[in-house]
């Protein structure tokens, strides 16, 4: 390979240096130059005139002459300028031994007037102008498939005429799966490659391995050469013979001629050579009678009629044939044959199925040819004319293509999901009298295509889940059905992601991708989460995959897990509510009202009230629905001054949960005075069913009343309050010394209790309004006003005033 480099490039690339040395034992000086090989013709090496101290103008006159000690004249001198230039390209590998580290051209320069002689020595430097090459382009290796991994095989090395770093440095192999290369270095620096077997070979899988070995030199830029390695895997006897079919059912006419072929068995052995040569023989399973009727050719596997076959003597012959290879440690395979003898009845019509495509895809096009059938009859005339037909209900048709040849074609679309296979019976009938016929049934199998999407039994699933469930509990099994086969029917289930309050569905529920079982990943609380709506997708494994999804509505079912909480009358934990009532209270007067709330669902939060204990059952009545305690009669002098009432509030759950409150009533002789500034203002408002909204309204009302109270306090500080005129005693008033409840009248209460009563009363459709007791700052009066009532008449009616205690 020639490399063309201009003189200008060589001036940049090469450092031409001049060394003058004076020999101790000679009178002549030797001038040294160093140039790279392959310089272009005409390239300037040096100016001899200036280097040798000569006048360039006198060179012609002095008859300067260059004598080269070599076969070729590679250099020449310009007599006009004294420049030494390249007369012919220099190939270092051709001129010198490639393994020699130095290569010189020696020449003499002579001039006259006076006569002088100069010795010139030019060193030729190597460049990377040769590619590595192998002595043999193709190397053949025979490796037995039983050779263990790690075995080494020597290869021919590559050579590069260049020297030093420009010579061969490494080898690369194209196939790194089964083989690898190890590089060895010779004493002279040559690189040799050994082929190493990485994995054991299998001739039956791949008999020949074609490898490419690449040798790369160390030049810049690098050059490479390649050689082909053909590895032939030698066989070992590791495969047993195998018949085309494991069992054969063969029909043989009785009176078949001796020597007629019954069947030609064919067994194949994946090995080669003697390891694949097969001999056939009967096994001990075959009876002597059968072996006497049918002969088996041990080399060809042909079974022929050996003796006359009589249908009346024997109708079925069973045999087993063994195929044994000839390799060392021979291996064998076997097949079973069932020969059915057909009774002979004078020249039945015959048919022959020339070709039959089975299986076929279910989406095969209409008019596709499935089989070609030929029919014949040895008879003549009408008896020799035959007709071929198939059943009418099949989606196939027979089309006559030529004399005695028919094509079986598809006449209607096929659907494997409806009919997976067809038994097509070809019936041939002659026109004799009586007609004789023959038939043959071929089973046509349909291959599935992915043409059905997965189907869920329902399009919408509603799954009730009882709250407080265990994590990991099975909720339901959402199983889809795909009528396709194999991978087309293998379904994978997963939840379509949907975020709810920064929580994905996959953190709440899990579905088994194989069977569609839906599990809960956490314990649900009806009071926090009441329902979930998401989608589940079923996808088959066909190509392309088909999918469908179903909507799942998970409803959290409430459990009665929250007991009622009594908010009125308010009392500290475990304490008894003490209240006072005038002994002059009329029959039917409201004494107290028990109010309880339950955070469960509507059904479980329905609360009923009843007395658990009562001092006198004839004196008080309790409304089981609103919790109002009223007098059933007026107090008499016989009634004790202290009455103890224990009220239980029970919810509607199963089992029911309950809470109790104990009220201690004390009767007093004097009634609480009513003041003219105590009014009940009927307020109409909408009743909300959402407890959270009640809480918001209550908190807002408390804040508003607190602000009004502060403003009123400031006003009262600035002016002295006028004494109010007491109204006549009210018989409907009930006083609580312990700041508890009265309903539909007045209540002495603290802030915490008032807020609880506000929540409870607003659930019953009433609004609670604070009103002051006329005594200076002793307590608050709280009124519970029904929605439907009008203004309550009071003596000296005046606007309500809020007052802080002083």
Buried (B, 14 or more C-beta within 10 A) or exposed (E): EEBEBEBEEBEEEBEBEEEEEEEEEEEEEBBBBBBBBBBBEEBBBBBBBBBBEBEBEEBEEBEBEBEBEEEEEBBBBBBEBBBBBBBEBBBBBEBBEBEEEEBBBEBBBBBEEEEBEBBBBBBBBBBBBBBBBBEEEEBEBEBBBBBEEEEEBEBBBBBBBBBEEBBBBBBBBBBEEBBEBEEEEEEEEBBBBBBBBEEBBBBBEEBEBEBEBBBBBBBEEBBBBBBBBEBEBBBBBBBBBBBEEEEBEBEBBBEBEEEEEBBEBBBBBBBBEEBBBBBBBBEEEBEEEBBEBBBBEEEEBBBBBBEEBEBEEBBEBEBBBBBBBBBEEBBBBBBBBEBEBBEEEEBBBBBEBEEBEBBBEBBBEEEEEBBBBBBEBEBEEEBBBBBBBBEEEBEBBBEEEEEBBBBBBBEEEBBBBEEBEBEBEBBBBBBBEEEBBBBBEBEBEBBBBBBBBBEBEEEEBEBEBEBEBEEEBEBBEBBBEBBBBEEBBBBBBBBEEBEEEEEEBBEBBBBBEEEBBBBBEBEBBBBEBBEBEBEBBBBBBBEEBBBBBBBBEBBBEBBBBBBBBBBBBBBEEEEEBBBBBBBBBEEEBBBBBBBBBBBBBEEBBBBBBBBBEBBBEEBBBBBEEEBBBBBEBBBEEEBEEEBBBBBBBBBBBEEBBBBBBBBBBBBEEEBBBBBBBBBBBBEEEEEEEEBEEBEEBBEEBBEEBEEEBEEBBEEBEEEEEEEBEEBEEBEBBBBBEBBBBBBBBBBBBEEEBBBBBBBBBBBBEBBBBBBBBBEEBEBBBBBBBBBEEEEBEBBEBEEBBBBBEE
